[in-house]
Amino acid sequence: MSDQEPTPAGLPAPRQPVLRREVGPVLLTLYGLGTILGAGIYVVIGEVAGAAGLLTPFAFVLAAMVASITALSFSELTARIPEAGGPIDYSRQAFGRPWLSSAVGWALAVTGMVSGATILTGFERYASLFIDVPAWVTIVTVTLALGGIAVAGMRESAWFMAITTLLGMGGLVYVVWLAAPDMANAPVALAATLSGFETGMLAGLFLGAFLAFYSFIGFEDMANLAEEVHDVKRNLPRAIIAAVLISLVVYGSVALAATSVLSPDELALAHAPLVAVVEAKGHPGVPLGLISLFIIVNGALGQIIMATRLIMDMGRDRAGAPAILGRVNPITHTPVIATVAVTTVVLLLTLFLPLKTLANVTSAIMLAIFVVVNASLIVLKCRGQPEDVPNVPRWIPWLGLLLSAGALVTQAVFMATGGQGA
């Protein structure tokens, strides 16, 4: 196959794609933005502010450094190995160890399902502002609806996410616009905070960055659409980088806006933090709350799609999952059985685990996966550099590996010394 790395001896050759290419560069970038934004700023900014205080914007920047370096590694790998398995196929072709590929695949699938549950927990918090029904009713209804959209087709899912992404970004711009007068005083407040910097503040910054890292999870999901993207070697790498950079600008601006209007403690206690910011400025929070519902479910849909594509790939290649999960419906061109299984697990996780636990579990697993992804690119670069794929500098995957491993160790230290990270 001309658009793939050679398969190491002893491993089965990947099957020909059975998905349909129907996603272009603009739709793909909006899809990526939707998976990132929906999984982040609307849901966990209160938790980040509670840990990092007025250093919350720096926590997002620090998290972005870890995510963006690995995003560059993904940008080359998606062109080298444009298959729906993403990191599963990267590790398989780099190391030739079926057990490692299976472990990576299931770890990623679990991450997608846990992350989807995290987002839906945040959705219920915002929805409770408008709908007076038991939490489980909201969760069950929305989760099943998202599963239905994922079954319907990739084009339908991508368009749904594109529209809700634009709505969500409009809401975030509205928050920044309202907070603009208060943001003029932010440099003075930050300078005062930094002048009294203490060790405890550094610990809070790192813990906040770890939670904020969850906000950037989503760009890697774009890799799982490799078999459904037009001109994949050109469009997918560019879309990944664009989505991460836009997200960084949005997150940094919104974090600065939120901490300029409300204190970190107020944000941490708010049921819907960004709605609280708008209301503190004397404006009704209902419009933003409604918009937030769309962008939040957007992110959950992206996680469900990612997990199903991974499980489909493993089932299709008989690499750690039952073959029945690898079947693609001939009418919808989607892995219906895998989608039903993933949706069911997401629903159970949402009903029974709290938000902070879900976010931390997701971040920890994802960092471990990033270590494997960066290591895979290092190995593949040592074997050669194809001419028709992006060529990121060799120090990029090395730095991505070190940053991801360092962040993972830092979280382990927090858990061992005080349990703050769990």
Secondary structure, DSSP 4 states (H G I P E B T S, - for coil): -TTSPPPPTTSPPPPPP-S---B-HHHHHHHHHHHHHHTTHHHHHHHHHHHHGGGHHHHHHHHHHHHHHHHHHHHHHHHHS--TTTHHHHHHHHH--HHHHHHHHHHHHHHHHHHHHHHHHHHHHHHTTT--S-HHHHHHHHHHHHHHHHHH-HHHHHHHHHHHHHHHHHHHHHHHHHHHHHHTTHHHHHHHHHHT--HHHHHHHHHHHHHHHHHHTTGGGGGGGGGGBTTHHHHHHHHHHHHHHHHHHHHHHHHHHHHHHS-HHHHHH-SSHHHHHHHHTTS-SHHHHHHHHHHHHHHHHHHHHHHHHHHHHHHHTTSSS-GGGG---TTT-S-HHHHHHHHHHHHHHHHHS-HHHHHHHHHHHHHHHHHHHHHHHHHHHHH---TTS----THHHHHHHHHHHHHHHHHHHHHHHTSTT-
